[in-house]
Amino acid sequence: LYAAKRGLTPREQEIFLYIAKSKSNEEIAQELTISALTVKTHRQNIYTKLNVHSVKEIVREIENTKVV
């Protein structure tokens, strides 16, 4: 999986999938029954590890690797 190969933790991988579907922090938090602040922290870690700054960049990376 794209995210696993880039060093994301299992939880970050889970959140990554929601981010790739353009879900908000609040939507992800509700789905996973965690706080939106926790999601925000995971999102920041994911962006740092993947060296991206937006959902659009994440989607572009996924498309470039042909992994959906």
N, CA, C and O atoms as a Tinker XYZ file with bonds, in Angstrom:
   272  protein
     1  N      0.847000   -1.192000    0.000000    73     2
     2  CA     0.000000    0.000000    0.000000    64     1     3
     3  C      0.880000    1.239000    0.000000    63     2     4     5
     4  O      1.916000    1.284000    0.664000    81     3
     5  N      0.454000    2.240000   -0.751000    73     3     6
     6  CA     1.194000    3.499000   -0.878000    64     5     7
     7  C      1.583000    4.067000    0.481000    63     6     8     9
     8  O      2.749000    4.392000    0.705000    81     7
     9  N      0.622000    4.188000    1.385000    73     7    10
    10  CA     0.865000    4.830000    2.682000    64     9    11
    11  C      1.831000    4.030000    3.543000    63    10    12    13
    12  O      2.694000    4.611000    4.199000    81    11
    13  N      1.704000    2.723000    3.553000    73    11    14
    14  CA     2.570000    1.875000    4.369000    64    13    15
    15  C      4.017000    1.981000    3.905000    63    14    16    17
    16  O      4.935000    1.991000    4.725000    81    15
    17  N      4.220000    2.058000    2.613000    73    15    18
    18  CA     5.573000    2.153000    2.067000    64    17    19
    19  C      6.244000    3.472000    2.410000    63    18    20    21
    20  O      7.463000    3.603000    2.295000    81    19
    21  N      5.466000    4.429000    2.824000    73    19    22
    22  CA     6.017000    5.734000    3.182000    64    21    23
    23  C      6.115000    5.948000    4.682000    63    22    24    25
    24  O      6.297000    7.076000    5.142000    81    23
    25  N      5.995000    4.875000    5.444000    73    23    26
    26  CA     6.250000    4.930000    6.876000    64    25    27
    27  C      5.100000    5.386000    7.749000    63    26    28    29
    28  O      5.321000    5.767000    8.899000    81    27
    29  N      3.878000    5.359000    7.240000    73    27    30
    30  CA     2.745000    5.747000    8.068000    64    29    31
    31  C      2.396000    4.620000    9.030000    63    30    32    33
    32  O      2.471000    3.441000    8.683000    81    31
    33  N      2.018000    5.000000   10.229000    73    31    34
    34  CA     1.568000    4.019000   11.220000    64    33    35
    35  C      0.229000    3.442000   10.771000    63    34    36    37
    36  O     -0.422000    4.012000    9.895000    81    35
    37  N     -0.189000    2.327000   11.353000    73    35    38
    38  CA    -1.511000    1.786000   10.987000    64    37    39
    39  C     -2.646000    2.804000   11.152000    63    38    40    41
    40  O     -3.527000    2.875000   10.296000    81    39
    41  N     -2.645000    3.579000   12.215000    73    39    42
    42  CA    -3.695000    4.578000   12.415000    64    41    43
    43  C     -3.601000    5.679000   11.367000    63    42    44    45
    44  O     -4.617000    6.128000   10.838000    81    43
    45  N     -2.373000    6.113000   11.066000    73    43    46
    46  CA    -2.194000    7.127000   10.037000    64    45    47
    47  C     -2.662000    6.609000    8.682000    63    46    48    49
    48  O     -3.238000    7.362000    7.896000    81    47
    49  N     -2.422000    5.343000    8.405000    73    47    50
    50  CA    -2.889000    4.752000    7.152000    64    49    51
    51  C     -4.410000    4.790000    7.074000    63    50    52    53
    52  O     -4.985000    5.085000    6.026000    81    51
    53  N     -5.050000    4.489000    8.198000    73    51    54
    54  CA    -6.510000    4.515000    8.257000    64    53    55
    55  C     -7.028000    5.924000    7.975000    63    54    56    57
    56  O     -7.944000    6.111000    7.175000    81    55
    57  N     -6.436000    6.901000    8.635000    73    55    58
    58  CA    -6.846000    8.294000    8.457000    64    57    59
    59  C     -6.504000    8.777000    7.047000    63    58    60    61
    60  O     -7.257000    9.547000    6.452000    81    59
    61  N     -5.377000    8.327000    6.520000    73    59    62
    62  CA    -4.974000    8.665000    5.161000    64    61    63
    63  C     -6.072000    8.322000    4.151000    63    62    64    65
    64  O     -6.340000    9.098000    3.234000    81    63
    65  N     -6.697000    7.174000    4.320000    73    63    66
    66  CA    -7.762000    6.755000    3.404000    64    65    67
    67  C     -8.943000    7.725000    3.441000    63    66    68    69
    68  O     -9.537000    8.030000    2.407000    81    67
    69  N     -9.278000    8.205000    4.636000    73    67    70
    70  CA   -10.359000    9.186000    4.756000    64    69    71
    71  C     -9.950000   10.522000    4.127000    63    70    72    73
    72  O    -10.753000   11.173000    3.459000    81    71
    73  N     -8.700000   10.918000    4.345000    73    71    74
    74  CA    -8.209000   12.167000    3.758000    64    73    75
    75  C     -8.272000   12.088000    2.239000    63    74    76    77
    76  O     -8.684000   13.039000    1.575000    81    75
    77  N     -7.863000   10.948000    1.697000    73    75    78
    78  CA    -7.869000   10.766000    0.245000    64    77    79
    79  C     -9.286000   10.850000   -0.328000    63    78    80    81
    80  O     -9.465000   11.126000   -1.514000    81    79
    81  N    -10.290000   10.611000    0.523000    73    79    82
    82  CA   -11.694000   10.739000    0.109000    64    81    83
    83  C    -12.241000   12.126000    0.434000    63    82    84    85
    84  O    -13.447000   12.362000    0.369000    81    83
    85  N    -11.331000   13.043000    0.786000    73    83    86
    86  CA   -11.675000   14.444000    1.097000    64    85    87
    87  C    -12.578000   14.603000    2.311000    63    86    88    89
    88  O    -13.383000   15.533000    2.361000    81    87
    89  N    -12.458000   13.719000    3.281000    73    87    90
    90  CA   -13.232000   13.844000    4.519000    64    89    91
    91  C    -12.595000   14.896000    5.419000    63    90    92    93
    92  O    -11.372000   15.026000    5.463000    81    91
    93  N    -13.421000   15.639000    6.130000    73    91    94
    94  CA   -12.924000   16.657000    7.062000    64    93    95
    95  C    -12.438000   15.991000    8.350000    63    94    96    97
    96  O    -12.730000   14.825000    8.617000    81    95
    97  N    -11.697000   16.756000    9.133000    73    95    98
    98  CA   -11.238000   16.239000   10.427000    64    97    99
    99  C    -12.417000   15.808000   11.289000    63    98   100   101
   100  O    -12.360000   14.780000   11.963000    81    99
   101  N    -13.483000   16.600000   11.261000    73    99   102
   102  CA   -14.653000   16.304000   12.079000    64   101   103
   103  C    -15.335000   15.013000   11.613000    63   102   104   105
   104  O    -15.752000   14.196000   12.434000    81   103
   105  N    -15.444000   14.835000   10.305000    73   103   106
   106  CA   -16.059000   13.613000    9.769000    64   105   107
   107  C    -15.228000   12.378000   10.123000    63   106   108   109
   108  O    -15.772000   11.336000   10.490000    81   107
   109  N    -13.918000   12.507000   10.010000    73   107   110
   110  CA   -13.032000   11.394000   10.351000    64   109   111
   111  C    -13.137000   11.085000   11.831000    63   110   112   113
   112  O    -13.208000    9.921000   12.226000    81   111
   113  N    -13.147000   12.117000   12.645000    73   111   114
   114  CA   -13.235000   11.943000   14.096000    64   113   115
   115  C    -14.511000   11.200000   14.487000    63   114   116   117
   116  O    -14.477000   10.292000   15.317000    81   115
   117  N    -15.618000   11.583000   13.893000    73   115   118
   118  CA   -16.884000   10.912000   14.187000    64   117   119
   119  C    -16.838000    9.452000   13.767000    63   118   120   121
   120  O    -17.288000    8.574000   14.503000    81   119
   121  N    -16.297000    9.195000   12.594000    73   119   122
   122  CA   -16.237000    7.834000   12.073000    64   121   123
   123  C    -15.369000    6.921000   12.949000    63   122   124   125
   124  O    -15.697000    5.755000   13.169000    81   123
   125  N    -14.258000    7.477000   13.442000    73   123   126
   126  CA   -13.311000    6.675000   14.218000    64   125   127
   127  C    -13.484000    6.833000   15.729000    63   126   128   129
   128  O    -12.745000    6.236000   16.512000    81   127
   129  N    -14.451000    7.629000   16.123000    73   127   130
   130  CA   -14.710000    7.948000   17.542000    64   129   131
   131  C    -13.447000    8.394000   18.283000    63   130   132   133
   132  O    -13.080000    7.866000   19.333000    81   131
   133  N    -12.806000    9.395000   17.675000    73   131   134
   134  CA   -11.668000   10.063000   18.299000    64   133   135
   135  C    -11.908000   11.564000   18.159000    63   134   136   137
   136  O    -12.834000   11.984000   17.466000    81   135
   137  N    -11.078000   12.369000   18.812000    73   135   138
   138  CA   -11.300000   13.810000   18.744000    64   137   139
   139  C    -10.786000   14.384000   17.425000    63   138   140   141
   140  O     -9.885000   13.829000   16.796000    81   139
   141  N    -11.374000   15.495000   17.029000    73   139   142
   142  CA   -10.942000   16.181000   15.810000    64   141   143
   143  C     -9.504000   16.671000   15.962000    63   142   144   145
   144  O     -8.766000   16.728000   14.979000    81   143
   145  N     -9.101000   17.022000   17.175000    73   143   146
   146  CA    -7.724000   17.453000   17.425000    64   145   147
   147  C     -6.746000   16.302000   17.175000    63   146   148   149
   148  O     -5.661000   16.512000   16.632000    81   147
   149  N     -7.129000   15.097000   17.570000    73   147   150
   150  CA    -6.289000   13.926000   17.309000    64   149   151
   151  C     -6.159000   13.700000   15.812000    63   150   152   153
   152  O     -5.073000   13.397000   15.319000    81   151
   153  N     -7.258000   13.844000   15.089000    73   151   154
   154  CA    -7.222000   13.697000   13.630000    64   153   155
   155  C     -6.310000   14.761000   13.034000    63   154   156   157
   156  O     -5.526000   14.469000   12.131000    81   155
   157  N     -6.406000   15.987000   13.528000    73   155   158
   158  CA    -5.568000   17.079000   13.028000    64   157   159
   159  C     -4.089000   16.744000   13.205000    63   158   160   161
   160  O     -3.284000   16.978000   12.303000    81   159
   161  N     -3.735000   16.202000   14.357000    73   159   162
   162  CA    -2.347000   15.817000   14.627000    64   161   163
   163  C     -1.898000   14.725000   13.667000    63   162   164   165
   164  O     -0.806000   14.799000   13.105000    81   163
   165  N     -2.738000   13.713000   13.478000    73   163   166
   166  CA    -2.402000   12.641000   12.530000    64   165   167
   167  C     -2.244000   13.207000   11.121000    63   166   168   169
   168  O     -1.321000   12.834000   10.397000    81   167
   169  N     -3.143000   14.106000   10.739000    73   167   170
   170  CA    -3.089000   14.710000    9.401000    64   169   171
   171  C     -1.762000   15.447000    9.209000    63   170   172   173
   172  O     -1.125000   15.322000    8.163000    81   171
   173  N     -1.353000   16.206000   10.211000    73   171   174
   174  CA    -0.086000   16.935000   10.116000    64   173   175
   175  C      1.085000   15.958000    9.967000    63   174   176   177
   176  O      1.992000   16.190000    9.168000    81   175
   177  N      1.062000   14.876000   10.731000    73   175   178
   178  CA     2.124000   13.870000   10.635000    64   177   179
   179  C      2.144000   13.220000    9.253000    63   178   180   181
   180  O      3.207000   12.995000    8.674000    81   179
   181  N      0.958000   12.923000    8.736000    73   179   182
   182  CA     0.843000   12.311000    7.407000    64   181   183
   183  C      1.405000   13.261000    6.353000    63   182   184   185
   184  O      2.203000   12.843000    5.514000    81   183
   185  N      1.012000   14.509000    6.382000    73   183   186
   186  CA     1.492000   15.483000    5.403000    64   185   187
   187  C      3.014000   15.587000    5.463000    63   186   188   189
   188  O      3.677000   15.658000    4.427000    81   187
   189  N      3.563000   15.596000    6.670000    73   187   190
   190  CA     5.019000   15.686000    6.835000    64   189   191
   191  C      5.704000   14.455000    6.252000    63   190   192   193
   192  O      6.668000   14.580000    5.497000    81   191
   193  N      5.213000   13.273000    6.597000    73   191   194
   194  CA     5.834000   12.030000    6.118000    64   193   195
   195  C      5.738000   11.886000    4.605000    63   194   196   197
   196  O      6.649000   11.347000    3.976000    81   195
   197  N      4.649000   12.360000    4.018000    73   195   198
   198  CA     4.459000   12.243000    2.572000    64   197   199
   199  C      4.997000   13.455000    1.817000    63   198   200   201
   200  O      5.017000   13.472000    0.586000    81   199
   201  N      5.434000   14.475000    2.570000    73   199   202
   202  CA     5.949000   15.710000    1.994000    64   201   203
   203  C      4.931000   16.358000    1.051000    63   202   204   205
   204  O      5.247000   16.720000   -0.082000    81   203
   205  N      3.705000   16.491000    1.554000    73   203   206
   206  CA     2.630000   17.154000    0.816000    64   205   207
   207  C      2.021000   18.239000    1.696000    63   206   208   209
   208  O      2.276000   18.302000    2.899000    81   207
   209  N      1.209000   19.091000    1.071000    73   207   210
   210  CA     0.604000   20.203000    1.810000    64   209   211
   211  C     -0.902000   20.287000    1.660000    63   210   212   213
   212  O     -1.537000   21.175000    2.228000    81   211
   213  N     -1.485000   19.355000    0.889000    73   211   214
   214  CA    -2.926000   19.417000    0.671000    64   213   215
   215  C     -3.462000   18.050000    0.255000    63   214   216   217
   216  O     -2.709000   17.151000   -0.119000    81   215
   217  N     -4.774000   17.924000    0.331000    73   215   218
   218  CA    -5.439000   16.711000   -0.128000    64   217   219
   219  C     -5.193000   16.527000   -1.624000    63   218   220   221
   220  O     -4.980000   15.409000   -2.094000    81   219
   221  N     -5.223000   17.629000   -2.361000    73   219   222
   222  CA    -5.005000   17.578000   -3.804000    64   221   223
   223  C     -3.647000   16.931000   -4.116000    63   222   224   225
   224  O     -3.540000   16.133000   -5.048000    81   223
   225  N     -2.628000   17.270000   -3.350000    73   223   226
   226  CA    -1.306000   16.679000   -3.556000    64   225   227
   227  C     -1.310000   15.185000   -3.226000    63   226   228   229
   228  O     -0.662000   14.395000   -3.913000    81   227
   229  N     -2.033000   14.800000   -2.187000    73   227   230
   230  CA    -2.135000   13.382000   -1.835000    64   229   231
   231  C     -2.788000   12.607000   -2.975000    63   230   232   233
   232  O     -2.298000   11.550000   -3.374000    81   231
   233  N     -3.877000   13.125000   -3.490000    73   231   234
   234  CA    -4.577000   12.457000   -4.586000    64   233   235
   235  C     -3.665000   12.355000   -5.805000    63   234   236   237
   236  O     -3.635000   11.319000   -6.470000    81   235
   237  N     -2.935000   13.399000   -6.100000    73   235   238
   238  CA    -2.010000   13.394000   -7.235000    64   237   239
   239  C     -0.934000   12.317000   -7.042000    63   238   240   241
   240  O     -0.598000   11.597000   -7.982000    81   239
   241  N     -0.396000   12.212000   -5.818000    73   239   242
   242  CA     0.606000   11.187000   -5.520000    64   241   243
   243  C      0.041000    9.785000   -5.743000    63   242   244   245
   244  O      0.702000    8.927000   -6.327000    81   243
   245  N     -1.173000    9.563000   -5.278000    73   243   246
   246  CA    -1.808000    8.260000   -5.433000    64   245   247
   247  C     -1.992000    7.942000   -6.910000    63   246   248   249
   248  O     -1.699000    6.832000   -7.355000    81   247
   249  N     -2.474000    8.915000   -7.662000    73   247   250
   250  CA    -2.696000    8.711000   -9.092000    64   249   251
   251  C     -1.393000    8.422000   -9.820000    63   250   252   253
   252  O     -1.360000    7.601000  -10.737000    81   251
   253  N     -0.321000    9.093000   -9.414000    73   251   254
   254  CA     0.981000    8.892000  -10.054000    64   253   255
   255  C      1.551000    7.505000   -9.791000    63   254   256   257
   256  O      2.305000    6.976000  -10.608000    81   255
   257  N      1.190000    6.913000   -8.645000    73   255   258
   258  CA     1.681000    5.570000   -8.329000    64   257   259
   259  C      0.702000    4.500000   -8.798000    63   258   260   261
   260  O      0.963000    3.305000   -8.663000    81   259
   261  N     -0.423000    4.939000   -9.349000    73   259   262
   262  CA    -1.463000    4.030000   -9.847000    64   261   263
   263  C     -1.970000    3.088000   -8.764000    63   262   264   265
   264  O     -2.302000    1.934000   -9.034000    81   263
   265  N     -2.024000    3.597000   -7.528000    73   263   266
   266  CA    -2.582000    2.847000   -6.404000    64   265   267
   267  C     -3.759000    3.633000   -5.874000    63   266   268   269
   268  O     -3.596000    4.770000   -5.431000    81   267
   269  N     -4.940000    3.048000   -5.911000    73   267   270
   270  CA    -6.144000    3.765000   -5.450000    64   269   271
   271  C     -6.738000    3.051000   -4.273000    63   270   272
   272  O     -7.755000    3.488000   -3.734000    81   271
